[in-house]
Amino acid sequence: MSKAKSGFRSWLTGILLVSFLLPPLGISTPTATASEEARVNLALNKKVAQSSDCSCGRAVQAVDGDPATFWQPLSADRSDGTVWLTVDLGNIRTVDLAELDFRTGAVSSYSIHTSTDQQTWQEAATKKVTGSISGKIEAIPFPAATARYVRVTVALSNTNFQLNEFALYDTNGKPIPTVLESVYVADAAGGAMNEYDTIRLAKGESYPLQLGGKLSNGQGTDLAEAQITWESSQPGVAGVDPSGLVNASSEGVAKIVGKATLDTVTKESSVWVDVYDPAILMVDVQLEHTFMTREIGKPALLQKGDAYPSVKLLPYVDGTVTAALWSSADQVVLHQLAPTSLQQGAEKALVFPGQVQTDGPYEIRLTFHFNGKAPVYDTFYFTVRNPDDIDPNQSQIAFTGKKGRMEYVSDYRGNRIIDFSNAGYMGGGVKLPDVQARVVIEPGEGDDTARIQAAIDQVSQMPQSADGFRGAVLLKKGTYEIEGSLKVNASGVVLRGEGQEEDETVLYATGTTKRDLLQIRGEAPKLLMDTSVRVTDLFVPSGARSFHVEDASGLAVGDTVKVRRYGNARWIHEIDMDTIVEREGTQQWSPFNLDFDRVITAIDGQVVTIDAPLANSIEQRWGGGAVIKYEDPDRIEQIGIEKLRVVSAFDPSVTLTNGGKPYYADENHAVSFAVFSNVKNAWMREVTGLHLNHALAHVSRGSKWVTVQDNQSLDMVSQITGERRYPYKMSGELTLMQRNYAETARHAFVVDSRVQGPNVFLDSTSITEYATSEPHHRWSVGGLYDLVKSDIAVQDRGRLGSGHGWSGANYVTWNTEGDLVSQQPPTAQNYAIGHIGNKPKPYLPSGEDQRPRADAHWEHYGVHVSPTSLYRQQLTDRLGSAAVQNIERSPVGGGGLDTAELPSDRLPLLKGIKVNNKALPAFAPHVFDYTITVPAGSTQVPVIRPHDMRDDVEVRAASTLFGKTVLIVRDKKNAENSVRYNIRFITQ
């Protein structure tokens, strides 16, 4: 069947109305004939001058007679709003017609001027543009002019501009020949479709397409005299034969392009085909109710006395289904329906008797059994409540209930505002530790990089205590010149100064080398792909902590796993990220996965529970999900950076202007201060940064459970343009950035692409901003801006950058202040609750892309809500009020902690380690890291145990050969006196 995507219905309706004004296919209409006198393009291959051009589209390509090539001015030229192109005809000629073939439609008006000497210009024609002229040939007749030079000046409505051809003619008063102006794809009923319309087909189905056309005189044509060709971008998904018949072959998405050539003029149009495989989907499930909203991201609400929802099924294969209605709050089954048989292609309705009796959340749980397959599960959700029972100062979908804990209202699929409280050091709510100094350094003469690095390396070789720390390097007050970069590559190391003021500990980045001053880097986790087990829920909602898997026998409580959310080509098309309006460098999205880094906390049959919620739904039709175990023995942890001032040298003579005001724009100096890569359970606090180019703190890929708090980023130095001035940047997950301050940033509190949440910005402020705080691009998920004072945008960024598109999904802005844009991406939601400030126009829709975008879920616009902080309330709900006290600011170091104290010479050392009951060769009590070689082909992890039990020994055994076994030894008389032995494995 053919269907337009729902978001475009109003637009498509307008196009269909226009199609009634065109002649129906099969009715002959006048066309241009070869007998008409050929016209001579006077501009063809002539010399040109231009306001500017880029390598992707030189100006000469606008007069080469090839509509496939184009002229594109430079971005800075387009940003000025006016561009121009002049053709030198070579000698004085008579001209009375111009034709402009616009590749893109960002044109508000254009004018034609003529001249004989390039000194005096005469206006020939001016036209104001309404609507899009993309892909159209504009024919502009004007009174005959004698000229050698002809110039077109174009006023732009935005920066998306390209011109295919600029042609000039002397018609000598003859009528303008009629040519093919445009074509359109017609559906099976003959209705016009547009380039964003989609035909949805099952694997094995076919669908006929046709081409219709429009001539330059405004008349329609059936293209009976035209040469027509068809092609598919993915023939293996959906092929198309010369007649326009589309044949669906396999799951995926294909773009079908039809081309028509009439009297040497070629035009094309396209539509999309979305092919689903019934064998993969198994069943289509719909929730039915007269009153209840059944849309993603919209609360699914009923009232007492309403009938229960029913379920409509369309099975694609034979099987059976059982259904139960649950009271979620009491975990009680209210109605259990008898097993129902399902036959392929036969609709089935499941009806629950009675009416809603009590308030609260409800679930309808379905279990499907299809022949030869593991059980498949699906769940629908709804909430029954009286809105008057909620305090008017609270959100209607996330509020503190009668027990003082947060309660949530989900949509009908269970998606809700997620619990962000697992973000931060040690999983949230844990006080940042104070670590004993082991080495103390005073400022030296000249470059101090090597001296500080030597101290870091010295501490890196010291034994780890039971809690994973080796000790701190203390930098005494004074200025330390850093010409290179510092590196931390071992767990348990802290770098601490004596304060962040000008007269305290200052790291001064000298020289002109672009680099990160402090690189904190471990090794990436290793996915154990042979442990992958498929998720068997048809839909797992955003915010869920539990789900079904096909076989949980290979999983165990405590396993570290990646919960993979697949995103296939069908999903990319559903969110319109393969149809981004293009400019130079735009990249349409390809399918990608989101891997959520989690720990299994419970297993009940085939139901797996994890420690933190999923920040994106998992849906079978978009690729489904899987659970994959991993090992991360070389991801470093227990790293701290604190009480420092970081200043970058720069050249103050390098300046630019912004808004008429000069600013420092030198780029040859330090880029970022601290970058955390493949790090967990780490922190940075009380650091002030000045004159950096990019980031004060960047929690990068592979990092989790990191806290960045009580820092300041001031007076950034760089050009004010892309990829600069992101002082607090997240690319990892489960990160808490709180009580931070920024000045002169572009994106002060920013999240990178495809970042898996939850992540939290809390109680932070940015002033003198040059752009918005935001999820920056390409579908990062599960972020919270809580009590943040900054301009914020969570939106479709379209073709910005290289095609940033939908920047974030399942984001929450809670009690924020400033300008706020928040839109709803397809298949997900964003939430704007309690915002005070302006609500500016989003980037899209605009003249370049008029497709509508829905607003996010907005509540209490213009007034803050209770609770004041969502994160703090969620943390209280999970761990109690003490957890909130733990994340408050507290004194750092000082006293004896800042006095160098080497590890105790009375550590509880082992006399030996046994491996499979044999003594570990070359063991030495003061050597704490070992690697054991196991025979090739081995899968069994060696049994590691202590040789002696003089002290208390805890064995944390590796679960696979890719992990490590840790022996934690504690003094029986003083458990704080402890040490770790680490044993790794390699195969021959």
N, C-alpha and C positions, 0 to 999 in steps of 0.2 A: 504494500500500500504506500501511497505517497502522502507525506505530511510535512508541513512547515514546522520548524521548531517553535514552541509555544511563545517564546519571547519575541518573536517577530510577526505575530499574527496581524497586528494592526498595520504594520508596514506592508506585509504581503497582501493584505486586503486592498490597499491603495494600488499596488501593482496590478492586481487582478482586475480592478476597475478600469485601469488604463488599457488592459488587454482587450476589454470589450470594444474599445474605440478602434482597435486594429482589426484588419480583416481576419476572419478565421482561416486556419490552415486549410489548404485545398481550394481556395478561391483565388483565381489569377488576378494580379494587379499590375499596373504598368511598371516596367523596370527600364533602367538605362540600357541602351543597345550599343553594340560595337560600331554601328554606323554613325553614331554621333561624332562630330568632329573632335579629334583629340586635342586636348589643351596642353600647352607647354608651361611647365613649372619654371618660372624665371629664377627662382631661388635655388634650384637644384645644384648642389655641390659648389655654391658660390662661397666667397670668403665671408666670415662672420666676426663680429665682436660681441662681447657679452659682459654682463655685470660680474660674473664669475662662473666657473664650472669645476666639477670634481672628476676624479679619474673614472668614476663609475658611469658618467654620462657627459661626454664632451659636447660643446655647443655645435660643432660641425655635424654631429649626429642628428640634429634637428633639421638639417637640409640635405640629408643623404638619400632621401626617397624611400627609406626603409622604416616602416612604422614599428618595427620590433626594437629599434634603437631609440635612444632618447637623450635629451639634455637635462642635466640636474645641476643647479647652482650649488655653491657651498652652503653649509648649514648656517654660517654666520650671515651670509647674504640673504638667505631665506628668512632668517629671524628678523631682519630689518623690515620685512613686509612687502618689499617691492623688488622685482628682478626685471632685467631687460635683455633683449637680444636684437642685434642689428645685422641686416644682410646687405652686403655690397654687391649690387647687380652687375658691376663691371663697367657699365656705361649708362647713360641716361635712357630710361625706358618709360613707356606708359604702363601704369599699373592701376587696376580698378577692383581687384578681388584678392583677399587673403583667406587662407584656410589654416586653422589651428587644430591639430590633433592632440588633445590633452590626455596624457597617461593617467594623471591623478586630478582630483577635483577640488583642490584647495585654492580656488580662484574666486575672488570677490568682484573683480572687474579687470578689464584689459583695454588698451588703446593702441591704435596704429598711427604712426607719424611717418611722414616722408620728407626727404631732403635731397637737394642736388649737390650740396657741399659739406654736409655734416655740421654746418654752422647755424643755418636757419632751418627750423623744422615746422612743418605744417601738419595739423591734426587731420587725419583722414577718417577715422571712426573710433568711437568709444562705446563699450558695452558693459553694463552692469549685469553680473551673473546672479541668478537665483537658482538654488538647487545645485545638484552635482552635474558637472560636465565631464566627469571621468569617462574615458573611452569613447567620447563623441568627437566628431569633426565639426568644428564651428566654421561656417562659411560667412565671410564678412564682405559684402560688396560695398563700395564707396565711390564717390565721384572720381572719374579718371584723373590721375595725378601724374605729373612728369617728375621722375625721381631716379636717382642712382642708389640712394640709401633708403631702406625701409626698416623701421624699428617697431617692435612690439614691446610694450611695457605692461607687466602683469602685477596687479595688487593681490596679495595672498591673504587668505583667511586663516591659514596656519602654515607650518613649515613643510608640509608634505606636498612637494611640487615636482613634477616631471613633465616635459613636453616632448611628444614623439616627433612631430613634424610641423614646420612652418613653411607653407607654400605660398607663392605669389603668382598672379596671372594677369594677363591683358585679355579680357573677354571681348573687347571692341563692341560692347553693348549687346552681345549675344546672350541668350538665357543661360543660366548656370546649369550644367548637365546634372542630372539626377544620379546619385551614387548610393551605394549601400552605407547607411550610417551606423546601424547597430543590429545585433541579433539577440534573441532570447531563447532559452530552452523552454519548451512547452511540455506539460505533463500529459498523462494519458487522455485527459479530457480536453486538451487544447489550451489550458490556462497557462499564462506566463508565470515563470518561476524566476527567482533572483539568485544571485551567486551564493547566498548563504542558506538557501533552502536545502532540505535534506529528505531523501527518499529512504525509508526504512524497509529493509527486505530481510526475510529469513533465508538462510543458506538454501540454495536450490531454486529460489524464486526468480522470476524475470519481470521486467518492467519496460514498456516502450516509451522512448523519448522522441521528440521532434524539435526542429528548429523553425522559428519564425523570425521575420526581419522587419526593419523599418528603414525607409529611404530618406535621403536628405531633404526631400520635399515634404516630409511628414507623413507620407502614405506608407501603409503596411505592404508587405510582400510575402508570398508563401515560399519564396526561394526556389520555385520550380525550375528556373533557369540557372540556379547556382550550383557550384560544385561543393558538396557537403562531406565532411569527414568527422569522425568521432574518435576519441581516444580516452583511455582510463589511466589515472596516475598509479593505480594498483590493479593490474589485470588479474592477479591471482586472487584478489578479493572480489572484484566486480569487473568483469570484462564487458565490452560493448561492441556490437557488430556494426557493419557499415550502415544498417538501417536505423540505428539508434536504440536497438534492443539491448537492455542491460541484463546481464546474467550474474546472479550472486553466487559465489563459489566458496568463500570461507569468511570467518569472522574478521571484521576490520572495517576500515573506512577508505573509500576511493573518491577521487574527484573526477567527474565525467565532463569532458570539454567537447563542445561541438563547434566546428568552424565552417564558415560559409564564404566562398569566393564568388563574387559577382562582378564581371567586367573589371578584373584585375584588383578589385578591392576585397580584402579579407577581413572579416570580423569574427569574433568568437564569444562564446558565453559558456557558463558552467553551472553545474549543481553538484551536490554531494550524495553519495550512497552509503548508508550505514547498514552493515550486514551483521546480523546476529545468528548465533548457532543454537538452535533449540536444544541440542544435546548437552550444551554447556549450561544453559539457563535452567533447564529441567521443568520449571513451572513459573508462571507469572502470577504474582500474588497482589491483590488489591484490597485495601481496607475500605469499607463502605459505611457511610452514615449521612443522614440528611443534613445535620447541622454542623458537625465537627469539621474543622479545617484540617485538610490532609495535604499539607505542603511542607517541603523541607524547610526547616528553620522557623516555622510558624507554630506557636503553641497549640497543642491538640487538647482542647478543653470540652468537657461536658458538665452538665449540672444534674443534681439529684432529680430523679424522675424521668430522665432521658432513657431511651432504649439503648442497649449495648450495641456497639458497632458489629457489623457482620464482615465476613471475609469472602471475597470472590476469587476463585482459582481457575486458571487456564493451564492445565498440565500439557507439557510437550512430550512426556513419556508416561507410560502406565505406572501406577503405584498406589500407595495408600497414604492417608494423612490422619493424624490425631491432633486435636485442638483442645486447649484448656484456657479458661479465663482466670487470671490470678489477681489477688489483691497484693500489690507489691509491698506495701508497708507491713502487712502481717505474714507475707509469704504463705498464703492460704489459697487453695484452689476453690473458686466459687462455682464454676461449671466445667464439667469434663464431657466433651462430646465423644460419642462412640467412633471408632475408626471408620473412615470413609474411603471407599475405593475411588481411584482416579483413572480415567481413560484418556488417552492422548487426544487432544483437540476438543474434549467435551468440558464445558464450563461447569463448575460446581460451586455452590454457595454454602457457607458454614454460618449458621445463625445461633446466637446464644439467647436463651429465653429470658424474659423478665426485664426489669428496669434497674437503673443505678440506685442504690440505697444509701451509700455513705460516701463522704468526701475521701479523697486520697488518690494515689497513683495506681494504675492498673496496667496489666500486660495481657496480651493474647499470644500464647506460645504455641507454635506449630511444629510438628515433627513429621517429616516426609520419609517414606521408605520407597525407593525406586529399585527396580530389579537389578541386582548385581552391584549396587552402590552402597557406600556407607550412609547412615542416616544424615539427612539434611535438615537444618533448623531455620526458623524465621520467627521474629517477634514483632508485634505492634504494641504501641504505647498510647495511653491517654490518661488525662488527669481530671478528676472531678473536684471542683471547689467553688466556693462563693467568693467572687472578687472582693466583696465588702469585708471579708475576714482578714484581708491583708492590709497592714498599715499603709496609708496613702503615701508615706515617705519612703516606701520600699518598692523595689521592682516587682512586677507581677510574675516574673519567671524565675527570679533568684532572690529569695528573701529568707529572713530568719523566722522559723516557725515557732510554735508554742513551746517547744523544748529548748529554744534559744540556739538551735543549729540551723544551718542553711538548708533550705528545701528548694527544689528545682522543678520547673515545668518543662517537659521535653516536647519535641514535635512528635508526629505520629510514628516516626521510625526510631525514636529514642534519642535523637541528637539533642544535646543540651549544653549549657555553659559548663565547661569542664572544671574539674578540681585542679587548681594550679599549685596546691600546697606542697607537692613533692619537689618543687624547684628550689635549688640552693644547696649549699654545702651539706654533705652527708644525707641528702634527700630532704632537706628543709627542716627548720626548727631546731637546729643544733648550733650551739655557741661556737664561734670561731676560736680555735685553740691559741694559747700562748706557748711558744716553743723556746726552749733554752738555747741561748747563743753558744756556739762551739768555737767560732773564730771571730775575732774583732779586728777591723781594719780602720786605719786612719788615712786621711787624704795624702796623696803623694805628689810628686812633681811630674808634670807631663801626663801622658796617656796612662790611665789607671785600668784600662780594660783587662790586661793580662793579670794584674794583681788580684782584681776582684774575681776573675775567672778561676784563678788558682785556688782561692778560698772556697768558691762554690764546689770545685772538683774535690778539694780536701774533705769537705763535709759529705759530699756524695759517696765517699769511700767508707764513711763511718757506719757502724751497725745500726740497723733500724730497731726501734723499740716495738713493743707489741702493737701500739697504735699506729705504727708505720712511719714515725718521725726519726730522722737522723740528727737534726739540729738546725740552728739558724746561723747565717752569716750576718753579723752586725756591722753596718757602716756608720762610723761615728760622724758627728756633725762636721760639715765642711763640704767643699766642692770637689767632685771626682770627674775628671775629664774622661769621656768614653768616645774613643775614635772608632771602635769597631762595634761588635755585638756580643752580648753576654748570653750564655746558653745554660739551661738547666735540663738535664736529660736523665736524672735519677729521682726516684721517689723520696719523699721525706725531707726535702730541703726548703728552707725559708730564707728569703732575702729581706732584711729589715733595716731601716734607718732609724734616726732619732727625731724625725719630724719632717713635715712637708712645707715649712715656712722657708723664706729666703735665706735665713741665717742658720738653717738646720741641715739635713742631709740632702745635697743637691747632686744629681747625676747630670752632667753637662755634656750633651752630645755634640762633639766637635766635628769639623770637616764637612765635606760636601757629598759624602756617599749616602745614597738612598738605602736605608736598611731599617729593620726592626731592632730596637735596642736590646730587648730581652726576649729570647726565643725559648719557650717552655714546651718541650716537645717529647712525646713518647711515640710508641709504635701503634699503628691502627689495630683494632681487634680483628681476629681471623674468624670468618664465618665458616662453620662446619656444614657445608651444603648437603652432605649425606644424611644429616639429621632433620632435614626439612620435612615438616608435616603440614598438611593442608588444613586451613580453616574451613569448617563445614556450615557456617551460618551464611544464609543468603545475604544478610545485611548485619554488620556489627556497627553500632552507632558511635559517633564521636562522643567521647566521655566515658566509654565502657572500659571496665577493668577485667571482664570475664567474657569468654567466648568458647565455642566448641571447636575441637580439632578432630581429624579423622582417626588418629590413633595416638593417645597420650602415653603409651607404655614406654616410650623412649625418653620421656621428660621426667624431671624430678623437681621438687621444691628446692629453691636455691639456684637453679640453673639460670645463667645469664643468657638471654635470648634477644634476637631481633624479631619483632613482630612486623612482618613485611606486608605492606599494603600496595598491591599491584595497581598500576594505572595504565590501561591499555589505550590503543588508538581510538577506540569508541568513546572512552572517557575524555580524551583530549579534545575530540570533536564536540562532545556534549558541552564542554566549558568554553568552546569557541576559540581555543588557543592554537588551532591549525588554520585559522582565518583572520589572523591579525593583519590589519591594514599595513602594508609594507612601505618601507623607505630603505635607503641604502643601509645594508648590514642587518636588516631584520631577519630573525630566525624563527620560523614557525616551530612550535613545540613538538617534541617527540615523546613517546610513552616513557614513563619513569616510575620508579618505586620509591616509597617512603619506608624506611626501616626504623622502627621505634625501639630504642635501647631499653630493655626491661629485665626485671628479675621475677621469676615465677614464685608466687607466695602460697599457692594452694592448687591442688588438683583433685577434682571430684569426678570420677569416671572419665569422660572425655571433655569435661569443662575445665579450662585452665584459667587461673586468676593471676594477674600480674600486679606489680607494686605501684604503678602509676597509670593513669588513664591514657587511652589512645586519643590523639588529637585530630584524627581524620577517620571518617567512616570507611569501612571495608565493604565492598559490594561485589557480589559474584559477577554481575554483568560487566563491571569495569575491570575485571581481572581477578577478583577475590583476594585471598590473603594466605599467609603461611607463617609458621613459627620455626625459626632457625636458631639452633644453639651457636654460641660463639665462645672463644677464649680470648682473653686480653692480658697475658702475663707481662707484656711490655708497655702497656698503657700506664704511664706514671701517675702517682697520686700523692696526696698530702703535701701539696706545694702551696706556699704562701708568699705574697709580696705585700709589703706594708711600710708605712711611715716614710715616704720618700717624696722628693721634689725632682721632676724631670724637666729639663729645659733643653731645647734644640737650638743650636746656632743657626743663623741664616743670614743671607745677604739683604740688608734693608734697602739697598739701592734698587732692587727689583720690585717694581710696583705695577699694579693695574688699577683700573677703576671699576666700581660696581655702583650703579645708580648715581653716577657722577661723583662718588666719593673714592679717593685712593685707598688702597689697602696693600699690605705686604703679600707678594705673590711668588717669592722664591720657591723653587721645587727641589733644589739640590741640597737636601739635608735629611735628617731623620724622618722616617715615615710614621712608624708606630712605636709605642713603648712596649707593652707586654702582649704577646700573642700566645695563647694556650692552645696547643694542638695535641689531640689524643691524650687528654689529661682528665682525671676525675678526682672529685673531692679536693678542690683547690679554692683559693680565694685571693682577692686583691682588695686592700682597704687603705684608706687615708693616704692616697697618692695624688699629688697635683702635677698636671702636665701643662707645659707652655710651648707654643710655637711648633707643635707637631703637625705633620701633613695629613695623617689619616686617622689613626685610632690611639686613644690612651689605653684602652683595654679591648682586646678582641678575643672572645671565646670562640675558637675556631672548630673545624670539623673534628669529629671523634671525641669531643669533650662533653662531660656531663657532671652534674652536681657541683657547679661552680658558683660562688658568690662574689660579686664585685660591688663594693659599698663604700660610701662616704668619700668619694673622690671628686676632683675638680679638673675639668679640661678648659683651659683659657687661651685666648689669643692665638688661634690656629693660624698657620702660615702656609698658604698654597694658593694656587689659582682656585677661583670659586667655580668649579665645574665638576663633572662626573668623577666618581671613584676617589673623592677627596673629602676630608672633614666628616668622618663617621666616628666620633670619639668613643662611643659605647656600642660595640658591634657584637651581635650574636650569630654564630654559625653552628653552635652545638645545641644541646638540649638540656632541659631541666636546670636552666641557669636562672639565677636571681641577681638582678642588678638593682640596687636600692640606694636611696639617698645620695644620688649622684647629681652633679651640676655641670652644665656646659654653656660656653659662650662662643659665638662666631662659628658654630657648626653649620653644616648643610643638613645632614641626617643625624641628629644628635643621638637618638635612641633607635637603632636600626637593626633589622633582622635580614639575613642573607637569603638566598634562594633555596627552596626545597628543604627548609629547616624543620625538623620534627620537634614539636613542643611536647609538654608545656614549657614555656619560657615566660619570665616576668620582669617587667620594668615597674618599680614601685617607688612612690614618693620622691620623684626626681623633677628637675627643672632645667629648661633650656631657654636662654635669651639670646637676642641678636642672631636670629636664625636666617639662613639663606635657602632653606628648603624644609620639608616636613620630616618629623620622626615617623618611621613606618616600617612595615615589612616591605622590603625593597623590590623584590621581583620573584616571579616563578613559584608561586604556591608554597610559601612557608605556612605552617599550620600551628594553631594552638598558642597564640601569644596573648599576654595580658598587659595593658597599660593601665596601671592602678595609681590614682592620685598623681598623675603626671601632668605637669604644666609645660606644654609645648604644642606647637601645631602638629597635628597627626593626620595621616591619610592611610586608609586601608581600602584599596580600590583597584580597578582594572587600569593599569598603566599603559595598556595598549602597546604601541610601537616604540615607546620610550626605551632608551638604551638599545639593546639588540632584540627587543621584543619582550619587555618585562611582563606584560599581560597582568593576569590576576596575581596580585602581590601577596595576598594573605587570605587564609580561610580559617574559620572558627576562632577568630580574634575577639577579644573583649576590651573595650575601653570603659573604665569604671571611674566615675567622679573625676574626669579629666577637665582641663581648662586650656583654652586656646582656640585655634581653628581646628575643626574636625570634619573630615570626609570619611564616611563609612558606607560601603556598598555590599550587597549580597552576591557572592559568586555562585554560579550554578552548582548544584549538588552539595552545597554547604551553606553556612551562614556566618555573619559577623554581628556583633552586639555592641551598641552604643548606649550606655546607661549612665544617667546622671551627669551629662556633659554641660559645662557652662562655657559659652563662647560662640563664635560664628560657625555657621554651617555653609562653607563656600561651595561653589559649583565644582563637581568632580571633573577629572580630566576627560572622561568619556561619559555619555555620548557627546560628540562634537560634529563639526562639519565634515571631518575626515571619516568618521565612523558613527552613523546615526542609530545604530542598533541600541535599543533601550537596555539600561542596567538598573536592576532593582536596588532600592535603598536597603541598608541593613536593618536589623531590628532595633529601632530607636525607642527609648523610654526616658521619661523625666528630663527631656531636653530643657535646659535652662535652670535646673535645680539639682543639687546633689542628693543622693539617696543614702539610706542606711542599709547595711553597715558602712562605715566610712571607707574601710578597705576590704575588698573582696578577699585578697590573698591572706590577710591577717585573720579574718574570720574563718576561712577554710582551714588555715593552720591550727587555729584554736579547736575547731571541730574535730580534727584528726588527732592532734597530740596534746591539747590542753593549753591553758593560758601561759604556762611556763615556756612553751615553744616560742610564743611571740616575744616574751622577755629575752629569750636567747638570741634573737636576731636584732635586738636594739644595740645602739652604739655603746661600746665600753672601752676602757683604757687598753692600750696595746703595749705590751712589753714593759720595759722599765725595771728598775731595781736589780735584783739578782738575775733576772732573765736576760739582762743586757751585759752581763759579765761572762766572759768566756769560761766555759766549764766543759772539759773534755768528758767523753763517756766514762762511766765508772770503770775502774780497773778490777772490779769485782762483779762483773756481769755473770749471770747464770749460764755459763757456757756448757755445751755438751761435750762429752768425751768421745762421742762417735755417733755416726748415723748408719743405720742398716737399710739396705736395699734388697727387698725380697729375702730378708734374714741373713744377708751377707754384708760384711762391713764395707762401707763406702771407701774406695781407695783414695789415698791422698787427702783424707780428711784432716783438717786442722781446726782447732776450736775457735781461732780468731778469723777464720775465713767463712764468710756467710752466704756466698753464692756458688752453686755447683750446677754443672750440666752432666747429665747421665746419657750415655749412648745406649740405645736399645736395638735389638736385631731388626733388620729390614722386614717389613710386613707385620710387625707387632702392632696390636691394637690395645693390649692390656696395659693399663698404667701400673708401673712398679709400685709395690707397697713400701712406703717410706715410714720408718719409725725411729725414735731415738734409741741410742745404744744403752743409755742409762736413764734413770728416773730420779736423780737427786733433786730435781726441781719439777715444777708443774709444767707439762708440755701439752700444748694443743696442736693437733695435726689437722691442717686444712688441706685435704687431699685433692689433687687435680682430678677432674672427671674425665679428661682425655689426655693424650700425649701432647696436645698442643697447649696445655695449660701448665701450671706450676704447682708443686706441693710446697706448702709453707709450714714450718715447725716454729711455733711461738713458745718460747721458754720464759717462764716467770719464776722469780725467786719465791720460794714457799713462804719466806718470812716477810717479804716486801714485794707484792705483786707489781708495783710500779717499776721495779728493777727488772727489765725484760729485754729480750733480744729475739730477732727473727733469723731463721735459716731458710733460704730459698733454693729449691731444686727444680731445674728445668730438664726437659727431655728432647733428644734428637734421635732420628733413626739413621742407621747406617746407609 
